[in-house]
């Protein structure tokens, strides 16, 4: 990977809908050469895909929480992860080391909906659930690592 590839990755990270012509003008190559480079980045797995970023607040999901989970000893973590796929409010589940088994990122429309998700988690798999409401979040582009 060279500086041109890095520049392409930064540009695509900021706007994945840029055309090859627009990318080419940024890196001072032809559109064909740029397309070849992007294809190689995709084939190598560096670019895993292109996604639309959804505004969850516009969709009505304004309450975000981080929820720490300890599973019951009898629960298999793979079973738990499969079961979470049936709870659409759970956006991610991070398996962790330390005292807690997982940290979940949950979105909901209100506290009643959040409580019903937490109740379902406790009923099905968990022995301990601790939830915190997210007041704000600062994210950084992965391209900072390039």
C-alpha angles and dihedrals in degrees: 000000000000135000092275091055089049091051090050091050092050091049093047090046089057095043119006091187096068112128122237087250092055091046091047092055090053094053098032097241134117118272090246094053090046092050090051091052093048090048090052091049090052094045091049090053096242088117104047096181148306120265141183113239109227121212101225093190091059087051089054099256099123101147115081124182140179110219125193116210136196112192124222109258091245093057119097111221092225090054089050092050092049090049092053089062086073093058105074094190090068105089097176142000118204116198106216143187123237129044096335127064100205144004113212127199107214129183125194142164094240144343093277091059091046090051092052090052091049091048091052091050092050093046095050111032120348138087095186132027126179119178133190127190114236111233096183142339135213116203130188130206117256087226087078086081094062 
